[in-house]
Every structure is written in C-alpha cells, then in structure tokens.
C-alpha cells in the first residue's frame, strides 16, 4: 500500500541555491545567473520567467530582458543553471532590486529577489 501511495505523492521542489547579476560593461548589461536544485521526488521543467511580475518578453520592458535559457529540465536530485540578460535602462539601473520568478510546467512558482550591482 505504501508503494502505491508513493506513486501518487511525487512532487517537484526546486530550490534556488544562488542568484546574482554580473555587470558586463562591454555590452551595457547584467548577466543574471540562477543556480537551481530539484530536491523533490519528481522531475521539474522550468517553462517561464517573470521579472517584477511580468513575463520576461513583455513589451513593457522594451527588449531590456533577453535570452533566458528556457525551458530547462531539472531532474530529481540534479542541479541546473538558468541565465538571462538585462540591459541597462527602462528602470533597470545599478542598485535596483528586482524580483525574478521561475514558473514550472506543473504550475509551481519559485521567486527570488536580487540586486543589480
């Protein structure tokens, strides 16, 4: 009976072990790196990226957010890295805090706040 219950209670749990923005002066942008680990019992797939509550490719950003490496599959027990870029301007400046939220195929959200240094 316990084995059958285990089949139906599998879940994803993605932990963001680190998230940081590195300034690339030659490109006038920040490279945002997010390191993930799936500590759940089911594989996870990250399919969406929101910045300050809006999809990364929202026209509101005017092209300031680009190139997320999505979708990203994060198998149980494994680590993966997601990177994307934020161009300076349009409200994105040094010292500004942003909220980044990763959205999975199963409907889970994983938020993280970081500062553009």
C-alpha positions in Angstrom: 0.0 0.0 0.0 2.8 2.4 0.8 4.4 1.8 -2.6 1.2 2.8 -4.4 0.8 5.9 -2.3 4.4 6.9 -3.2 3.5 6.9 -6.9 0.8 9.4 -6.3 2.6 11.8 -4.0 5.6 12.6 -6.1 6.3 16.3 -6.2 8.8 18.8 -7.6 10.7 21.1 -5.3 13.1 23.5 -6.9 15.4 25.4 -4.6 17.3 28.5 -5.9 20.7 28.0 -4.3 22.1 31.2 -5.7 21.0 34.1 -7.9 23.2 37.0 -8.9 23.7 39.7 -11.5 27.2 40.4 -13.0 27.7 43.6 -14.9 29.1 43.3 -18.4 30.3 46.8 -19.2 31.3 45.9 -22.8 27.6 45.0 -23.5 26.0 47.6 -21.2 24.0 44.8 -19.5 23.8 42.4 -16.5 24.1 38.7 -16.9 21.8 37.1 -14.4 22.7 33.6 -13.2 20.3 31.4 -11.2 21.5 28.1 -9.9 18.7 25.6 -9.2 18.5 22.2 -7.5 15.4 19.9 -7.6 15.1 18.4 -4.1 11.7 16.9 -4.8 10.7 13.4 -5.8 9.5 14.3 -9.4 11.4 15.9 -12.3 10.7 19.6 -12.9 10.6 21.7 -16.0 11.0 25.5 -15.8 9.0 27.0 -18.6 8.5 30.6 -17.6 10.4 33.6 -16.3 8.8 36.7 -14.8 10.7 39.9 -13.9 8.9 42.2 -11.4 5.7 40.3 -12.1 5.8 40.4 -15.9 6.8 37.8 -18.4 10.4 38.4 -19.5 9.5 39.2 -23.1 6.7 41.7 -22.1 6.7 44.8 -24.4 6.8 46.9 -21.2 10.5 46.0 -20.8 11.2 47.3 -24.4 13.7 44.5 -25.0 15.7 45.1 -21.8 15.3 41.4 -20.7 16.6 38.8 -23.2 17.8 35.3 -23.9 16.5 33.2 -21.0 17.7 29.6 -21.4 14.2 28.1 -21.3 12.7 25.6 -21.0 15.1 23.9 -18.5 14.5 20.4 -17.3 15.7 19.8 -13.7 15.6 16.1 -12.9 15.2 14.9 -9.3 18.4 15.4 -7.3 20.2 17.4 -10.0 21.3 21.0 -10.4 20.9 23.3 -13.4 21.7 26.9 -14.2 19.4 29.5 -15.9 20.9 32.6 -17.4 19.4 35.7 -19.0 20.4 39.3 -19.6 19.1 42.7 -18.5 20.1 45.7 -20.5 20.6 49.0 -18.6 17.7 51.4 -18.9 14.0 51.3 -18.7 14.1 51.3 -14.9 17.0 48.8 -14.7 19.9 50.5 -13.1 22.7 49.6 -10.7 21.4 49.2 -7.1 17.9 48.4 -8.2 16.3 45.2 -6.7 14.3 43.0 -9.0 12.1 40.1 -8.3 12.6 37.1 -10.6 10.0 34.3 -10.5 10.6 31.0 -12.2 7.4 29.1 -13.3 7.3 25.4 -13.8 5.2 23.2 -16.2 3.3 21.9 -13.2 2.3 25.4 -12.1 4.7 26.0 -9.3 6.4 29.4 -8.8 9.9 29.9 -7.4 10.6 33.6 -6.5 13.9 35.2 -5.8 14.9 38.9 -5.2 18.3 40.1 -6.3 20.1 43.4 -6.8 21.6 44.7 -10.0 25.1 45.6 -8.9 
